[in-house]
Amino acid sequence: MWRRFAYIRYAVILALAGIAVAICIPVSMRFAMGSYLFQSSSDVPYTEVAVVLGASVYRGKPSPVLERRAAKAVELYRAGKVGKILVTGDNGALTYDEVTPVRKYLLEAGIPAGDIFLDHAGFDTYSSMYRARDVFLAGSITVVTQDFHLPRSVYIARHLGIEAYGITAGGDGSEKDYVREIPASGKAVLDLALRRVPKYLGETIPLSGDGSTTWY
């Protein structure tokens, strides 16, 4: 009986240790990336492109979270902080498209068609950063997303060799969003350690070209 109690005790200790380590990962990311994260467009260094990370769409229109990201990208572009806008997200099925609604939003905001690039295979944050580097040949980027998502996104990009900065899009997430970052951050570290290659890469599409060729 005492031996069984000892096993349970060790299992509990190991579980608590694992939880502590898991929580430390996103916390350490936030501290490590702190100097690259901004809240004001005026403070962000110039980069080649603003990367708008995907989020839910409702009836063909950006969700409030995604619309805030698009609006912040417009703000960066108008302020001369980026030369292009790369919209990345999940368009893995004809019935689901996270990128085209943002493209329409950007056009309505007056962004030139040639400066809007779409990445239809940004199925997760790691894939979006990897493809920004290897498909769109981005050397410097400003990631646009909410606060809970920002440290992990910039961490991945910088560890992939991109000169990356991040700006909060506003409308910061719920407690659930921050909790989700715990396993997501662990996965990001594992992806980087294993040097995971996204399923879809394809031909290069330099940001120096015409973004409208990526729309369809």
C-alpha positions in Angstrom: 0.0 0.0 0.0 2.8 2.4 0.9 4.6 1.5 -2.3 1.4 2.3 -4.3 1.1 5.6 -2.4 4.7 6.5 -3.3 4.1 5.8 -7.0 1.0 8.1 -7.0 3.0 10.7 -5.2 5.8 10.6 -7.8 3.3 10.7 -10.6 1.7 13.8 -9.2 5.0 15.4 -8.7 6.0 14.6 -12.3 2.7 15.9 -13.6 3.0 19.2 -11.7 6.6 19.5 -12.9 5.4 19.0 -16.5 2.7 21.6 -16.1 5.2 24.1 -14.7 7.6 23.6 -17.6 4.7 23.9 -20.1 3.7 27.2 -18.5 7.3 28.5 -18.5 7.6 28.1 -22.3 5.1 30.9 -23.3 6.3 33.1 -20.4 9.9 32.8 -21.5 8.9 33.5 -25.1 7.2 36.7 -24.0 10.3 37.9 -22.1 12.7 36.9 -24.9 10.6 38.6 -27.6 9.7 41.7 -25.6 12.0 44.1 -27.3 10.5 43.1 -30.7 6.9 43.7 -29.8 5.1 47.0 -30.2 1.7 48.5 -29.6 2.1 51.7 -31.7 2.7 51.8 -35.4 5.0 54.8 -35.0 7.4 52.7 -33.0 7.7 49.7 -35.4 10.9 49.6 -37.6 10.3 49.5 -41.3 10.0 46.0 -42.8 9.3 44.5 -46.2 5.8 43.2 -45.4 3.1 43.1 -42.8 2.0 39.5 -42.2 -1.7 39.3 -41.3 -2.2 35.9 -39.6 -5.5 34.1 -40.3 -8.5 33.8 -38.0 -12.1 32.9 -38.3 -14.4 34.3 -41.0 -18.2 34.6 -40.8 -20.4 34.4 -43.9 -17.5 35.5 -46.1 -16.4 38.4 -43.9 -13.5 38.7 -41.4 -14.4 38.0 -37.8 -13.8 41.0 -35.4 -10.5 39.5 -34.5 -9.4 39.2 -38.1 -10.8 42.6 -39.1 -8.6 44.2 -36.3 -5.6 42.5 -37.8 -6.4 43.8 -41.3 -7.1 47.3 -40.0 -3.7 47.4 -38.3 -2.0 46.2 -41.4 -3.6 49.1 -43.3 -2.4 51.5 -40.6 1.2 50.2 -41.0 1.0 50.5 -44.8 -0.4 54.0 -44.7 2.3 55.0 -42.2 5.0 53.8 -44.6 6.1 51.1 -42.1 5.7 48.2 -44.6 5.9 48.0 -48.4 3.5 45.0 -48.9 0.8 43.1 -47.0 0.9 39.3 -46.9 -2.4 37.7 -45.7 -1.9 34.1 -44.6 -4.4 31.6 -43.4 -6.4 28.5 -44.0 -7.9 28.0 -47.5 -7.6 24.3 -47.6 -11.2 23.8 -48.8 -13.4 25.5 -51.2 -15.9 26.1 -48.4 -13.5 27.7 -46.1 -11.3 30.7 -46.9 -9.6 33.0 -44.3 -7.6 35.1 -46.8 -10.0 36.3 -49.5 -12.2 38.3 -47.1 -9.2 40.1 -45.9 -8.0 40.8 -49.4 -11.5 42.4 -50.1 -11.2 44.5 -46.9 -7.7 45.7 -47.9 -8.9 46.7 -51.4 -11.8 48.6 -49.9 -9.3 50.4 -47.6 -7.4 51.6 -50.7 -4.4 49.3 -50.6 -3.1 48.8 -54.2 -3.9 45.3 -55.6 -0.2 44.6 -56.5 0.8 45.1 -52.9 -1.6 42.5 -51.5 -0.2 38.9 -51.4 -2.3 35.9 -50.3 -0.9 32.7 -48.7 -3.7 30.1 -49.0 -1.7 27.4 -47.2 -0.9 29.2 -43.8 -2.6 26.3 -41.9 -0.8 27.2 -38.7 1.5 29.9 -37.4 4.7 27.8 -38.0 3.6 27.2 -41.6 2.8 30.8 -42.2 6.3 32.0 -40.9 8.1 29.2 -42.8 6.3 30.0 -46.1 6.8 33.8 -45.6 10.5 33.0 -45.7 10.7 30.2 -48.3 7.8 30.9 -50.6 7.5 34.7 -50.5 11.3 35.2 -49.7 10.6 37.7 -46.9 13.7 38.8 -45.1 12.0 41.2 -42.7 8.4 41.2 -41.5 6.0 42.8 -39.1 3.6 40.2 -37.7 0.1 41.5 -37.0 -2.1 39.6 -34.5 -3.5 39.9 -31.0 -1.3 40.1 -27.9 -1.8 36.5 -26.8 -0.5 35.2 -30.2 2.2 37.7 -30.8 5.3 36.4 -28.8 5.0 32.9 -30.3 4.6 34.2 -33.8 7.7 36.4 -33.6 9.6 33.7 -31.7 9.0 31.2 -34.6 9.9 33.8 -37.3 13.1 34.8 -35.6 14.2 31.3 -35.0 13.6 30.7 -38.7 16.1 33.4 -39.5 13.6 36.2 -40.4 14.1 39.7 -39.0 10.7 39.8 -37.4 8.8 42.3 -35.3 5.2 42.2 -34.0 2.4 44.7 -33.4 -0.7 44.1 -31.4 -3.9 44.4 -33.4 -6.1 45.2 -30.4 -9.1 43.3 -29.0 -6.8 41.2 -26.9 -8.0 37.6 -26.3 -9.8 35.9 -23.4 -8.2 33.8 -20.7 -9.0 30.8 -22.8 -6.8 32.2 -25.6 -3.9 32.7 -23.3 -4.3 29.2 -21.9 -4.3 27.8 -25.4 -0.9 29.4 -25.9 0.6 26.9 -23.4 0.4 23.8 -25.6 0.7 25.9 -28.8 4.1 27.3 -27.6 5.3 23.8 -26.7 4.4 22.7 -30.2 6.3 25.6 -31.7 9.4 24.7 -29.8 9.1 21.1 -31.0 8.5 22.2 -34.7 11.6 24.3 -34.6 13.7 21.5 -32.9 12.5 19.0 -35.5 12.8 21.5 -38.4 9.4 20.6 -39.6 8.8 21.3 -43.3 5.2 22.4 -44.1 3.2 20.1 -46.3 2.8 22.7 -49.0 5.6 24.9 -50.3 5.7 25.1 -54.1 7.4 27.7 -56.4 8.7 31.0 -54.9 6.6 34.1 -55.2 8.9 37.1 -54.4 7.3 40.1 -52.7 9.0 42.3 -55.3 6.4 41.0 -57.8 2.7 41.6 -58.3 0.6 40.3 -55.3 -2.6 40.0 -57.4 -1.1 36.9 -59.0 -1.5 35.0 -55.7 -5.2 35.7 -55.3 -6.5 32.6 -57.1 
